[in-house]
Amino acid sequence: PASAGGNPLTAPVDYLGAVGKAQKVAEKTADLTTLDQAIRLFHASEDRYPKDLNELVSEGYLPRLPTLRAGTKLEYNPARGEVRIAPQ
């Protein structure tokens, strides 16, 4: 009987695709977690949110901003200290 999981002939390709997608999600999550932690630390130390994400680097809270995949950008709300990765 055929399994409900998919075609055994394409299973390796399907698996690699799933692994690649999971890796992208994990990288995005790690980047956002690092940025969120730096923003919270900045806020706790400076009693304000950074005016932009580059201030996190210039003030020493991060060594550099994360490198994003092509077609994505960081969106930052300095009034609320919120950052997200969005399509360009």
Buried (B, 14 or more C-beta within 10 A) or exposed (E): EEEEEEEEEEEEEBEEEEEEEEEEEEBBEEBBEBBBEBBEEBEEEEEEBBEEBEBBBEEEBBEEBBEBEEEBEBEBEBEEBEBEBEEE
